[in-house]
Amino acid sequence: MAPRLTSVPLARLTVAVVVGAVAVSVTAMTGLATTPASNGHGVEQVDHIHPVATVNVAKLDSEPVGRSSFNVHHLVVVPRATRPRTATASQSAAAPLDALGGDSAPKSSVASGGDDGAFDAISSIDMQTGGTGAYANTNGSLEPPDQGLCVGADYVVEAVNDAMRVYRTTGRAAAFHDVPATKSIPLAQFFQRAAGGTTGPTDFISDPRCLFDHATQRWFVTVLDMTSVPAYPAFNRDQNFIAVSKTSDPTGDWNIFSFDVTDNGLNGSPLHPGCVGPPVGATTLVGCLGDQPTIGTDANGIYITDNEYALAEVFPVAPPVAPPLQQVPVLRSGVAQLYALSKQQLVSGSDTTLVRLDTNGIAFPGPAEDSPWQSISPAQPVANDTTPEPSMGVEYFLSEVGGPVGHNANQVVVWAWTNTASLNAASQNLNLTSVTITTASPSDTFFAPDPAAPSSQPFGAYQKDGPHPLAAGAGDPEEELNANDDRMNWVTLSNGTLWTNVNTLLSPSPDATGHTTDNRVGIMYFQVRPTLSADGSTLQASMVRDGYVQVPDNNVLFGSIGPRVDGATVMSFTLAGVDYYPSQAWARIDGLAPGEAPVVHVANLGKAPEDGFTGLGTLGGQGIGLPDAPPCGPCVARWGDYSASQVDESGCIWGANEYIPTGVHDSLGATDWGTGIYHVCPKPVVASTGVSAPAPTPTPTPVVASAVAGPPSLPNTSAQSLPPLAVMLAVASTVVGLPVIRRRRRRDA
């Protein structure tokens, strides 16, 4: 989620902070609540929602551009919802270097370029200057972008904070790097909220996610939307918005749904303890916020999960912000909320069943300082997925629990929400079960510093030295990239197994010039096989394999994984360090022999350091919970907060990540981020040897969809196609286990 700074001279950025995002609200959209229901850990309340608006993307792009009275520039900094904790001596001390699970993992080499069809996507400048009509140029400066990406039916849809764009995957085979980027569509315009501004009732739109459902050939885009009444930043309502395309063409018509997640008993939401009553020193911040909604699907439903914080925990009542960003008492602590919606009803545009589940009532088995349950992420099946699904229906989720002792940990929690077929019935009877498993070896652990312990290891990723005029002008050093925490942001289902990954702390590289004592950030990944009994009552799971990606003298962070049904598996992530400005990179993590490290390929090479306003002075200190006294050291800027990977119908694997394309700042001189999209088309995997078959033939290139973006945008140079689906499904990959790592979690909204 993203905080906002109102427009001020850059010299005053560090004292004019208000948490929020960008956009404005005009209409309130309520669900029709029914009688609350209960079924063990399956149902808290059943509602029905209905489409409240429609939008046509092609028409949005063709609206006449006019000067808008809402054209108020503002900065948006994504806020941290790190909950306060009391640090013990053991928590505050830096972890022994030999305790970091990934240190002994094989170290990757880096290769430049490759057949990855990489192109520049939405940047902070595109985001800020997009829109048509009353929405033209109404987005302000914001970071980080977050990353929604979905691919299917010869289209690519990208959604970031706070804009979206549609691309085609077919078209000219030439490169389009020299073609000017077309306007992006503000999320406020797409979701039919009011244009951006800071006066009057406003909205905070953030955390976009995107899903293409191959079964129904429909597109789904979600965001959170917080309303301020009478004016920003008096937040008093939070909603999840869902846009559903009416056809497989994302440039056509979409239905828009929403449901209230303020959970104060109003507007159809349930009444949760901690979501009522004004916070300390305020009278307007009443209710709760659902942070970082995720999205997944099975045959029957669309599933959204978020982490619920009382508004008083996340938003200060007035600037300037003093650490921590939240007030006391802690009221909800980011407890996970699960939502299930009938996919059939969403697609038909009819009244839609919504099932809610608050995990606050489920016993938490991990360390007390890691409670409650958070970031229970639903799975997205890949194209051509072969996972058997019981007739009753099931959606799988993954999370971590901080066990067995917090910090370095080696446990993953597998969840199954069963009987999802009842989403299409007259009454709903879902049941949530879970099982905790350990990594392949007890030494395979992941670690992220405790945010309650200021003297613990900073969880920032250093970057290559370079010009950083914004930070230098504020008297600050070059910023680091915030690795946030160890939440599982992206879960993919392919051929009966679930894939996910987490950021993890690594010890310093002795040869990292200028950073020989600075810890690094790596990625630990997991492949998990769930097994459900025929009646859905018993869930078992096993760790198929786990492993690490780490690069000497550098950092990798915010990964997402695209696992193809034949076993070819690609992870997408950010690469930054002594040798690299923040870059987009990827690695094949299948078919590795014991002791073999994956080769890291650079898809989009960063051209300059991250130099955004969230790393300045006060904000930079808050990034990792350090004392709030500029100049900060290290100064840590918001990054991520997540990436995205997808597998298309032809077997190509796509990735989208934040990186720094030029170093040119936006019109306010406040941000320089961009995003990149690439795709690779691995050769089919041969089951008997785990190696790839002979080279396939090339496929076409992605261009900006003409109905949305006008001229083609960027290239797909030498991607490769695959044999027919029948051949792919006839082979399977041989995977070899690698090591892993773990830690206790920090939360950021």
Buried (B, 14 or more C-beta within 10 A) or exposed (E): BBBBBBBBEBEEBBBBBBBBBBBBBBEBBBBEBBEEBEBEBBBBBBBBBBBBBEBBBBEBBEBEEEEBEBBBBBBBBBBBBBBBBEBEEEBBEBBEEEBBBBBEBBBBEBEEEBBBBBBBBBBBBBBBBBBBBBBBBBBBBBBBBBBBBBBBBBBBBBBBBBBBBBBBBEBEBEBBEEBEBBBBBBBBBBBBBBBBBBEBBBBBBBBBBBBBBBEBBBBBBBBBBBBBBEEBBBBBBBBBBBBBBBEBBBBBBBBBBBBBBBBBBBBBBBEBEBBBEEBEEBEBBBBBBBBBBBBBBBBBBBBBBBBBBBBBBBBBBEBEBEBBBBBEEBBBBBBBBBBBBBBBBBBBBBBBBBBBBBBBEBEBBBBEBBBBBBBBBBBBBBBBBBBEBBEBBBBBBBBBBBBBEBBBBBBBBBBBBBBBBBBBEEEBBBBBBBBBBBBBBEBBBBBBBBBBBBEBBBBBBBBBBBEBEBBEEBEBBBBBBBBBBBBBBBBBBBBBBBBBBBBBBBBBBEEBEEBEEBBBBBBBBBBBBBEBEEEBEEBEBBBBBBBBBBBBBBBBBBBBBBBBBBBBBBBBBBBBBBBBBBBBBBBBBBBBEEEEBBBBBBBBBBBBBBBBBBBBBBBBBBBBBBEBEBBBBBBBBBBBBBBBBBBBBBBBBBBBBBBBBEBEBBEBBBBBBBBBBBBBBBBBBBEEEBEBBEEBEBBBBBBBBBBBBBEBBBBBBBBBEBBEBEEBEEBBBBBBBBBBBBBBBBBBB
